[in-house]
């Protein structure tokens, strides 16, 4: 068991003694560059229109969904990024790391927080046997998080935590050969964070070698332009000759919204585009993008209304029927905000983990006289507003 309050209290003992302020920091890339990737429809690709209530899809395998969550607590002298992860699925209790009252705990060899702070604070945390187990102060490349972009620190800690969580599920036999569903991408093409990308790819390879089918469900696609490629646009135009989109003002959400509206997709219906394949078209990218992915886009007209389902090409080739059935099963379980219900359930529990941690840290910080930033006060307001929200 982790003495979380003890970890937070010991960190605050270190932080309150620093009189330094956070230095300015540089901004780094936080997502993959679609300009360096090629996308094309696979054989059998098309546009499929369904009445969601009419989908009666079952999968002959139990499932486990995992999701991570992160919160930021900042003062003038440090930013602590508190993360957690949860798993939900058939035949399992809720599994969480770090342990909380809401679920079954599991040991994970990874810190649950990332820290940006002046060098004296980072060195003090790193020099503490207790703190360095749970608070990460360096990237996997070995650099202190002093001037890293906030999003990079969150990616490093949260994606690393999710990856190590999957390894722990495999090692503890809790995963079995269930269908694994990751709330988020299978992996990211991250040139600047090769070690983090490699860690994720290695666990994906372990899953593949163990015969465990794995898919990712990506809810936030506004920053992606995978569909805004000539082969995809030309393919869709063959299916709907009236479709058009300005490639200078295109992202995947806009693409699918435009297509869904052009086809008159109404509430209670779903439009599925795929399967498509994404590849690296330059040889020098192979170290960062080691395997092609197969994916589908779904438009529902509900809530945000667009999401992507993806898997590795090797997993798709080995489990084609199961992956395609799983994609339709996710669509059949779409809820009122336009997302698969099992994804929203797991998202709720992951946020509950970090909500518990965040409120505990905030209470401890009050007794130390720390003055949180405006952004932290806004985050606290959101956290308190979530307490009565359930999927």
C-alpha positions, 0 to 999 in steps of 0.5 A, spaced: 500 500 500 502 507 498 501 512 503 499 517 499 498 522 504 505 521 506 508 522 499 504 528 498 506 531 505 513 529 504 513 533 497 510 539 500 515 539 506 520 540 500 516 545 496 515 550 501 522 551 502 524 553 495 524 560 494 525 560 487 520 561 481 518 556 475 523 558 469 520 560 462 519 554 458 519 552 451 513 549 447 514 542 444 510 537 439 505 533 443 502 529 438 504 526 431 505 530 425 500 527 420 504 531 414 509 525 415 504 519 414 500 516 409 493 514 409 489 509 404 483 505 404 484 498 405 480 493 401 473 492 403 473 499 405 466 503 405 461 508 408 456 504 412 450 507 415 447 504 421 441 505 426 444 504 432 438 501 436 438 496 430 445 493 431 445 487 435 452 485 436 456 480 441 463 479 442 465 472 444 470 474 449 470 478 455 473 485 455 477 490 459 477 497 458 483 502 461 483 509 461 488 514 465 486 521 468 491 527 469 490 533 473 495 539 474 496 543 481 500 549 480 503 555 484 508 560 482 514 555 484 512 548 482 507 544 478 505 537 480 501 533 475 497 528 478 495 522 474 491 515 475 489 509 471 483 505 472 480 498 468 473 496 468 470 490 464 466 484 464 468 479 470 473 484 474 472 489 479 474 496 478 482 496 478 486 502 480 493 505 481 494 508 485 489 505 490 483 508 492 477 506 496 473 505 489 477 499 486 482 493 487 489 496 487 494 493 483 502 494 483 505 498 478 512 500 477 511 507 475 510 514 478 503 517 479 505 524 478 510 528 474 513 535 477 516 541 474 519 545 479 526 549 480 532 545 480 533 545 488 526 542 488 527 537 483 534 534 486 531 534 493 525 529 490 530 525 486 534 524 492 529 521 496 528 514 496 520 515 497 518 520 493 522 518 487 518 512 486 512 516 485 514 523 483 517 523 476 522 529 475 525 527 469 523 524 462 525 517 459 531 521 455 534 523 462 532 531 462 529 534 468 522 537 466 524 544 468 522 547 461 518 542 458 511 544 455 506 542 460 503 537 455 509 533 454 510 532 462 503 529 462 504 525 456 510 522 459 507 520 466 500 518 463 502 514 457 508 511 461 503 509 467 498 506 462 503 502 459 506 500 465 499 498 468 497 494 462 504 490 463 502 489 471 495 487 468 498 481 464 503 480 469 498 479 475 494 474 470 488 479 471 488 481 463 488 473 461 486 473 454 480 478 454 479 484 449 483 490 451 480 496 450 485 503 451 481 509 452 486 513 447 491 511 441 494 505 441 501 509 440 503 515 438 508 517 433 513 521 437 519 523 434 522 527 440 520 522 445 522 516 442 523 512 449 516 513 451 514 511 444 518 505 444 516 503 451 508 503 448 510 499 442 514 494 446 508 492 450 503 492 444 508 487 441 507 483 448 500 483 447 500 481 440 505 475 442 500 473 447 494 473 442 491 478 446 487 483 441 487 490 443 484 496 440 484 504 442 478 508 442 480 516 440 475 521 442 479 527 441 480 528 433 480 535 432 487 535 432 488 530 427 488 530 419 488 523 417 482 523 413 484 530 410 489 526 405 487 525 397 487 518 397 481 518 403 478 524 400 478 521 393 475 515 396 469 518 399 467 522 393 466 515 389 461 514 395 458 520 395 460 525 389 457 531 392 462 531 398 467 536 398 472 539 404 477 545 404 483 541 405 486 548 408 481 548 413 480 540 415 481 536 421 478 529 422 472 531 426 470 537 421 471 531 415 466 526 419 461 532 421 461 534 414 460 527 411 455 525 416 451 532 414 451 531 407 449 524 408 443 526 412 445 522 418 440 523 424 440 522 431 440 515 433 444 513 427 451 512 426 456 512 420 462 508 419 468 510 415 473 504 414 477 500 414 483 505 413 491 504 414 496 509 416 503 508 414 510 512 415 512 513 408 519 515 409 524 510 411 527 514 416 521 515 420 521 507 421 524 508 428 519 512 431 513 509 427 514 501 427 508 498 425 502 501 421 495 502 424 488 500 421 482 504 423 475 507 422 472 513 424 465 513 427 460 519 426 453 519 430 451 526 430 450 526 438 455 530 443 462 531 440 459 525 435 466 523 432 471 518 434 476 513 432 477 506 433 484 503 431 489 497 432 495 495 429 495 492 422 498 485 425 493 485 430 487 486 425 490 481 421 490 476 426 483 477 429 480 480 423 473 478 425 473 480 432 476 487 431 471 488 426 465 485 431 468 489 437 468 496 433 461 495 431 459 492 438 462 499 441 458 503 436 452 499 438 453 501 445 453 509 444 450 513 449 447 520 449 454 524 448 455 520 442 461 515 445 461 508 447 458 507 454 464 502 456 469 508 454 465 513 458 464 508 464 472 507 465 473 515 464 469 516 470 473 511 474 479 514 472 477 521 473 475 519 480 482 516 482 485 523 480 479 527 483 481 523 490 488 524 489 487 532 487 482 533 493 487 530 498 493 534 496 489 540 496 487 539 503 494 538 505 497 544 501 492 549 505 495 547 511 502 549 508 500 556 506 501 555 498 497 559 494 495 556 488 494 559 481 488 561 477 488 555 473 489 551 479 482 554 482 479 553 476 481 545 476 479 545 483 472 547 481 471 542 475 473 537 480 468 539 485 463 539 479 465 532 477 463 529 484 455 528 482 456 526 475 456 518 473 455 515 466 
